[in-house]
Amino acid sequence: MTRAELQALVRTIPDFPKPGILFRDITTLLIDGRGFAAAVDALVMRARPHEVTLVAAIEARGFLFGAAVARALGVGVLPVRKAGKLPGPRVGIDYALEYGTDRLEIHEGAVRPGDRALLLDDLIATGGTALATTRLLREAGAEVPAALFAIDLPDLGGADLLRAEGVAVDSLMVFPGH
């Protein structure tokens, strides 16, 4: 499938979750079997050159792509969760949001020193969550050579934040605006 064909499968919902926002809804892509398979195949193709040992998938829509990509690469998938979602010992990082703070966590010991973790999520916007995930993975001992996203909203600058941290960033689709 071409980039244009994939983009046609993404529904845009105006004024959600608040006025002025154009929400890019990937559920319409996910329910299209051919489209979802093409998206996963394209992400796998972009991931292979980075020789990762782990896919770090960000809650929650990142899990959908992350598990499929990890399976195709023959590596494990690490769920990066919001605070309080994981049982047992965990490590985490607090990070700033537009209004307040949030926390991301992974299981303690889930990352081995020298792991090469691919960060994967459905969408990159302002980059706060992806940047916090990158820092959490590095603090846990992993290298983060690349981050992949189904959608990039480049006007919001998130991909550039990751690049400034030395992470290669790629996406399947690019949508202008926010």
C-alpha positions in Angstrom: 0.0 0.0 0.0 1.2 3.5 -0.7 1.5 6.2 1.9 -1.6 7.9 0.4 -3.6 4.7 0.7 -2.6 4.3 4.3 -3.5 7.9 5.1 -6.9 7.4 3.4 -7.6 4.7 6.1 -7.1 7.2 9.0 -10.2 9.1 10.0 -9.9 12.7 11.0 -12.3 13.9 13.8 -12.5 17.6 14.1 -12.7 19.3 17.6 -11.7 16.2 19.6 -10.9 16.1 22.4 -11.3 19.9 22.4 -12.1 22.6 19.9 -9.5 23.3 17.3 -7.9 19.8 17.5 -7.9 17.5 14.5 -7.8 14.0 16.0 -6.2 11.4 13.8 -8.1 8.2 14.5 -6.1 5.0 13.6 -8.9 2.7 14.6 -10.2 2.8 11.0 -6.7 1.7 9.9 -6.6 -1.1 12.5 -9.9 -2.6 11.5 -8.9 -2.8 7.8 -7.0 -6.1 7.6 -5.0 -5.2 4.5 -4.2 -1.7 5.8 -3.1 -2.9 9.2 -0.9 -5.6 7.6 0.7 -3.1 5.3 1.3 -0.7 8.2 3.0 -3.4 10.3 5.1 -4.6 7.3 6.2 -1.0 6.6 7.2 -0.5 10.3 9.1 -3.8 10.3 11.0 -2.8 7.2 12.0 0.5 8.8 13.0 -1.3 12.1 15.2 -4.0 10.6 18.3 -1.8 9.9 18.5 -0.7 13.6 19.1 -4.3 14.8 17.0 -3.9 17.9 16.7 -6.5 20.6 13.5 -5.2 22.1 10.4 -3.2 21.0 9.3 -0.7 23.7 5.6 -0.1 22.9 3.9 2.9 24.6 0.5 2.6 26.1 -2.0 2.0 24.7 -2.2 2.1 20.9 1.5 1.6 20.6 0.9 -1.9 22.0 -1.1 -2.8 18.9 1.7 -2.0 16.5 4.5 -2.9 18.9 3.5 -6.5 19.5 3.1 -7.2 15.8 6.4 -5.5 14.9 8.2 -7.4 17.8 6.8 -10.7 16.6 8.0 -10.1 13.0 11.4 -9.1 14.2 11.7 -12.1 16.5 12.3 -9.9 19.6 10.4 -9.2 22.8 7.9 -6.4 23.4 8.2 -4.2 26.4 5.0 -2.5 27.5 5.6 1.1 28.7 2.7 1.8 31.0 1.2 4.7 32.9 1.7 4.7 36.6 0.0 2.0 38.7 -0.7 -0.4 35.8 2.1 -2.8 36.3 2.4 -5.3 39.2 5.6 -5.9 41.0 8.8 -3.9 41.2 9.0 -1.2 38.6 11.1 1.8 37.5 9.6 4.9 36.2 10.0 8.5 35.1 7.9 11.6 35.8 7.4 14.0 33.0 5.6 17.3 32.3 2.4 17.6 30.3 0.7 20.7 29.0 -1.2 20.9 32.3 0.5 18.9 35.1 2.6 15.8 35.1 2.4 12.1 34.4 4.5 9.0 35.0 5.6 6.1 32.8 6.8 2.8 34.2 8.4 -0.5 33.1 9.1 -3.6 35.1 12.4 -3.5 37.0 14.9 -5.6 35.2 13.0 -5.8 32.0 15.8 -4.0 30.1 19.2 -5.7 30.1 22.3 -3.5 29.8 23.1 -3.3 26.1 19.6 -3.8 24.9 18.8 -1.9 21.7 15.2 -0.7 22.2 13.0 0.5 19.4 10.5 3.0 20.7 7.2 2.5 18.9 3.8 4.3 19.2 0.9 5.1 17.0 1.5 8.8 16.8 4.1 11.5 17.6 2.7 14.9 18.4 4.5 17.2 21.0 6.8 14.3 21.9 6.6 14.5 25.7 5.7 10.9 26.2 8.2 9.6 23.6 11.0 11.7 25.0 10.2 10.5 28.6 10.1 6.9 27.3 13.5 7.4 25.6 15.0 8.7 28.9 13.4 5.9 30.9 14.9 3.3 28.6 18.3 4.9 28.7 18.2 5.1 32.5 17.4 1.4 32.6 20.5 0.6 30.5 19.2 0.4 26.9 20.3 2.2 23.8 17.5 3.8 21.9 18.6 4.0 18.3 15.3 4.7 16.7 11.6 5.6 17.2 8.9 4.6 14.8 5.4 5.9 14.5 2.4 5.3 12.3 1.6 9.0 12.2 3.8 12.1 12.7 2.2 15.6 13.3 5.4 17.5 12.5 3.9 20.9 13.2 3.9 20.0 16.9 7.7 19.3 16.9 7.8 15.9 18.8 9.9 14.1 16.2 12.5 17.0 16.3 12.7 16.7 20.1 13.7 13.0 19.7 16.2 13.7 16.9 17.8 16.3 19.2 18.3 13.4 21.7 20.1 11.4 19.0 17.2 9.1 18.1 16.4 8.4 14.4 12.7 9.0 13.8 10.5 7.7 11.1 6.8 7.5 10.4 4.5 5.9 7.9 2.3 9.0 7.5 2.6 12.7 8.0 -0.4 15.0 8.7 -0.1 18.7 8.8 -1.7 20.7 11.7 -2.6 19.4 15.1 
